[in-house]
């Protein structure tokens, strides 16, 4: 049985993006998971990260809304940085409500906070039916969602990590964390899938996607892409938005669509 990932791409995104992205690179990835409950075979989730919303709107947001309205996923998983301004999120709230409130999914939207979300009111997420699982665990039948980290890396709840219950046979453990470099510490809980963001894939890269910037202690190759790390699928999302410098070079904004396939152990 083939246990390697299959990755497809839709849209080009563009090698140079200035300001808000006008187009998104849509990556479709099929990930085989050993011992997965056959009822979860074909489970489809959309991984979003690093919107860095500001006042105003972008054409790419409409693309995302229309795409998901036409074909809603089972889950939406968001790995932090809804907004850009760490001191005053209010200018971005209208765009956040318009965007996140329009994204449908069968089982819900689940999120952890990022380092730009320190002033984001949590009741804003609740009103949008976004389940904040930062340092929390949520079970949806055979799906176990675990959120680790928080606004700062030091917000990682080590007590929660140590006290996670044993894995249930057939259940999939999906970890959401803003920071790629927390993987080494969190991997002890034996996740099947680790979703992260934060690094924007480097944001400014050499041709071929070689990151010039990291903002993270992870090896350069782990700031974006799908990787097999031990028994875990590690997925680092480039994100939709950009930081203070609204420029992307050879690193287009992206949305990741992940389909899980059950394989024998």
C-alpha positions as CSV (number, residue, x, y, z in Angstrom):
1,X,0.0,0.0,0.0
2,X,1.4,3.4,-1.0
3,X,1.9,5.5,2.1
4,X,3.3,8.6,0.5
5,X,1.5,12.0,0.1
6,X,0.0,13.0,-3.2
7,X,-0.1,16.7,-3.8
8,X,-1.8,18.7,-6.5
9,X,-2.0,22.4,-7.2
10,X,-4.7,24.7,-8.6
11,X,-4.0,28.3,-9.6
12,X,-0.6,29.9,-9.8
13,X,-0.8,32.5,-7.0
14,X,1.9,34.5,-8.8
15,X,5.6,34.7,-8.1
16,X,5.2,38.3,-6.9
17,X,2.4,39.4,-4.6
18,X,2.3,43.0,-3.4
19,X,-0.3,44.1,-0.9
20,X,-3.3,41.8,-0.3
21,X,-3.2,38.7,-2.5
22,X,-5.4,38.8,-5.6
23,X,-5.1,35.1,-6.2
24,X,-4.5,32.0,-4.0
25,X,-2.6,28.9,-4.7
26,X,-4.9,26.0,-3.8
27,X,-3.0,22.8,-2.8
28,X,-4.8,19.5,-2.7
29,X,-3.1,16.9,-0.6
30,X,-4.0,13.2,0.0
31,X,-2.5,11.8,3.1
32,X,-2.6,8.1,4.0
33,X,-3.0,7.3,7.7
34,X,-2.2,3.9,9.1
35,X,-5.0,2.3,11.1
36,X,-7.5,5.1,10.4
37,X,-11.1,4.2,11.0
38,X,-12.6,3.3,7.6
39,X,-15.5,5.6,8.3
40,X,-13.0,8.5,8.2
41,X,-11.6,7.4,4.8
42,X,-12.0,10.4,2.5
43,X,-12.3,12.9,5.4
44,X,-11.6,16.3,3.9
45,X,-10.3,19.3,5.8
46,X,-9.2,22.8,4.8
47,X,-6.2,24.2,6.6
48,X,-6.1,28.0,6.7
49,X,-3.5,30.1,8.5
50,X,-2.1,33.6,8.9
51,X,-4.8,35.8,7.5
52,X,-3.3,38.9,9.0
53,X,-6.5,40.8,8.3
54,X,-6.5,44.6,8.2
55,X,-9.2,47.1,7.3
56,X,-10.5,46.4,3.8
57,X,-11.1,43.5,1.6
58,X,-9.3,41.4,-1.0
59,X,-10.5,39.6,-4.1
60,X,-8.9,36.4,-2.9
61,X,-11.3,36.4,0.1
62,X,-14.2,36.1,-2.3
63,X,-12.4,33.3,-4.2
64,X,-12.1,31.4,-0.9
65,X,-15.7,32.0,0.1
66,X,-17.1,30.9,-3.3
67,X,-14.9,27.8,-3.5
68,X,-16.0,26.5,-0.1
69,X,-19.7,27.4,-0.7
70,X,-19.6,25.3,-3.8
71,X,-17.9,22.4,-2.1
72,X,-17.9,22.6,1.7
73,X,-15.2,20.5,3.5
74,X,-15.8,18.3,6.6
75,X,-13.6,20.5,8.8
76,X,-11.9,23.9,8.7
77,X,-8.7,24.1,10.8
78,X,-7.1,27.5,11.4
79,X,-3.6,27.8,12.9
80,X,-3.5,31.4,14.1
81,X,-3.0,35.1,13.3
82,X,-6.5,36.1,12.3
83,X,-5.5,39.8,12.4
84,X,-2.3,41.8,11.8
85,X,-2.3,44.6,14.4
86,X,-1.2,43.2,17.8
87,X,-2.3,46.4,19.6
88,X,-5.7,47.1,18.0
89,X,-7.6,44.4,16.2
90,X,-10.7,46.6,15.7
91,X,-10.0,47.7,12.2
92,X,-9.9,44.1,11.1
93,X,-13.0,42.8,12.8
94,X,-15.4,43.7,10.0
95,X,-13.3,41.8,7.5
96,X,-12.9,38.9,9.9
97,X,-16.6,38.6,10.4
98,X,-17.4,38.9,6.7
99,X,-14.8,36.2,5.8
100,X,-14.9,33.7,8.6
101,X,-18.6,33.9,9.0
102,X,-19.1,32.9,5.3
103,X,-16.9,29.7,5.3
104,X,-19.1,26.6,5.6
105,X,-18.0,23.2,6.9
106,X,-19.9,20.0,7.8
107,X,-18.3,19.5,11.3
108,X,-17.2,23.0,12.2
109,X,-14.3,25.4,12.2
110,X,-11.6,24.9,14.9
111,X,-8.8,27.3,15.6
112,X,-5.8,28.1,17.8
113,X,-4.5,31.7,18.4
114,X,-1.3,33.1,16.9
115,X,1.1,35.7,18.2
116,X,-0.9,38.6,16.5
117,X,-4.1,37.6,18.2
118,X,-3.3,38.8,21.7
119,X,-6.0,41.5,21.7
120,X,-8.6,39.5,19.7
121,X,-11.8,39.2,21.8
122,X,-12.6,35.5,22.2
123,X,-16.3,36.2,22.1
124,X,-15.8,37.4,18.5
125,X,-14.7,33.9,17.6
126,X,-17.7,32.4,19.4
127,X,-20.1,34.6,17.6
128,X,-18.7,33.3,14.3
129,X,-19.1,29.7,15.5
130,X,-15.3,29.3,15.6
131,X,-14.3,26.8,18.3
132,X,-11.1,28.1,19.9
133,X,-9.2,24.9,21.1
134,X,-6.0,26.7,22.2
135,X,-4.6,24.4,24.9
136,X,-7.8,22.3,24.7
137,X,-8.9,19.0,23.4
138,X,-12.0,18.3,21.4
139,X,-13.5,14.9,20.2
140,X,-15.8,14.5,17.3
141,X,-16.4,10.8,17.3
142,X,-13.3,9.2,15.8
143,X,-11.6,12.6,15.3
144,X,-9.5,14.1,18.1
145,X,-8.6,17.7,17.7
146,X,-5.9,19.1,20.1
147,X,-4.8,22.7,20.1
148,X,-1.4,23.6,21.6
149,X,0.6,26.7,22.1
150,X,-1.1,30.1,22.3
151,X,-0.2,33.7,21.6
152,X,3.4,33.0,22.8
153,X,5.4,29.8,22.5
154,X,5.6,29.8,26.3
155,X,1.8,29.4,26.5
156,X,2.3,25.7,25.7
157,X,0.5,23.8,28.4
158,X,2.9,21.1,29.4
159,X,0.5,19.7,32.0
160,X,-2.1,19.1,29.3
161,X,0.5,17.6,27.0
162,X,1.6,15.1,29.7
163,X,-2.0,14.3,30.7
164,X,-3.4,13.6,27.2
165,X,-5.3,10.2,27.3
166,X,-3.9,7.3,25.3
167,X,-4.7,7.1,21.7
168,X,-8.0,5.3,20.8
169,X,-7.5,2.7,18.1
170,X,-9.0,3.9,14.8
171,X,-9.1,7.5,16.0
172,X,-7.1,10.2,14.3
173,X,-5.2,12.8,16.5
174,X,-4.9,16.1,14.7
175,X,-2.8,18.8,16.4
176,X,-3.2,22.5,15.6
177,X,-0.3,24.8,16.7
178,X,0.7,28.2,15.4
179,X,4.4,27.5,15.8
180,X,6.4,25.0,13.6
181,X,9.2,24.8,16.1
182,X,7.0,23.4,18.9
183,X,6.7,20.2,16.9
184,X,9.7,18.6,18.7
185,X,8.0,19.1,22.1
186,X,4.5,18.3,21.1
187,X,5.4,15.2,19.0
188,X,5.6,13.1,22.2
189,X,1.8,13.0,22.1
190,X,2.1,11.0,18.9
191,X,-0.2,12.9,16.5
192,X,-1.2,11.7,13.1
193,X,-1.3,15.2,11.7
194,X,0.4,18.4,12.9
195,X,-0.9,21.6,11.3
196,X,1.0,24.9,11.8
197,X,1.7,28.3,10.2
198,X,3.5,31.4,11.5
199,X,6.4,31.4,9.1
200,X,4.4,32.3,5.9
201,X,6.6,29.8,4.1
202,X,9.4,32.4,4.4
203,X,7.3,35.0,2.6
204,X,10.3,36.3,0.7
205,X,12.1,33.3,-1.0
206,X,14.5,32.5,-3.7
207,X,13.2,30.8,-6.9
208,X,12.1,27.3,-5.9
209,X,10.7,28.5,-2.6
210,X,13.9,28.6,-0.6
211,X,13.0,30.7,2.4
212,X,15.2,33.8,3.2
213,X,13.2,34.5,6.4
214,X,12.0,32.1,9.0
215,X,11.0,33.8,12.3
216,X,11.3,30.3,13.8
217,X,13.9,27.9,15.1
218,X,12.8,25.0,12.8
219,X,15.1,23.9,10.0
220,X,14.5,26.0,6.8
221,X,12.9,23.1,5.0
222,X,10.1,22.9,7.6
223,X,8.8,26.4,7.3
224,X,6.4,25.2,4.5
225,X,5.1,22.1,2.8
226,X,4.0,18.6,3.7
227,X,6.6,16.4,5.4
228,X,6.7,12.9,7.0
229,X,8.3,13.3,10.4
230,X,8.4,9.9,12.1
231,X,4.9,8.6,12.2
232,X,3.3,12.1,11.8
233,X,2.3,14.1,8.8
234,X,3.7,17.6,9.4
235,X,2.0,20.4,7.4
236,X,3.3,24.0,7.5
237,X,1.0,26.5,5.8
238,X,2.3,29.6,4.0
239,X,-0.8,31.4,5.0
240,X,-3.2,33.8,3.1
241,X,-1.9,37.2,4.4
242,X,1.5,38.8,5.0
243,X,3.1,40.6,7.9
244,X,4.1,44.2,8.2
245,X,5.8,44.0,4.8
246,X,3.0,43.2,2.4
247,X,5.2,41.5,-0.1
248,X,5.5,37.8,-1.2
249,X,8.3,36.7,-3.5
250,X,8.3,33.2,-4.9
251,X,6.0,32.2,-2.1
252,X,2.4,32.7,-3.0
253,X,-0.4,32.8,-0.5
254,X,-2.0,29.4,-0.2
255,X,-4.9,27.3,1.1
256,X,-4.4,23.7,1.8
257,X,-7.1,21.0,1.2
258,X,-6.2,17.7,2.9
259,X,-8.0,14.4,2.3
260,X,-7.3,11.5,4.6
261,X,-7.1,7.9,3.3
262,X,-7.2,4.8,5.5
263,X,-4.3,2.3,5.0
264,X,-3.5,-0.9,6.7
265,X,-0.9,-0.8,9.5
